[in-house]
Amino acid sequence: MEDEEDYEVKKKPDLDEETEEMLKKREKIKSQRPDFARQEWFRRLKIDRGTWRKPRGIHSQARQNKKYRPPNVKVGYRSPRGVRGLHPSGFEEVLVHNKDDLEGLDPDKQAVRVAHGVGMRKRIEIEEKAEEMDLRVLNPS
């Protein structure tokens, strides 16, 4: 019960109805989208299943879109244009390397992602300044 009292609701973006609708549509498309497997990934150990590459062989059944082969990547699986590149929460992600990168960000539309190479001391400074500016940090320490 103590944990529930300490929980703070995360900041939500200020979105219009159309964008919220597109985000929901993107989630639905994403749930129906198949996992695109690389051609003949099961034959060779070195080939990873998830790294899709376009089938290029002249006799390739995958290139010819045979029904018994896994589906290929097509433009029809793409998400709506208005929400491409947005975080699932609806924020536009901004990669930050230091405190100065926080200047000029809009807390209603943008959220901060601290870069991988930033150390703990500088990360804490960035998070404190982001909290002052009412910015959401997507990967807090």
TASUL-V151226 format. One record per helix or strand. SS is the DSSP state (hx for helix, st for strand). FROM is the first residue (numbers start at 0). TO is the last residue. Records with the same first field share a line. If there is no record, write none. Layout:
BEGIN
SS = FROM-TO, FROM-TO
END
This chain:
BEGIN
hx = 1-5, 16-31, 74-76, 80-82, 98-101, 119-131
st = 85-85, 91-95, 109-113, 136-136
END
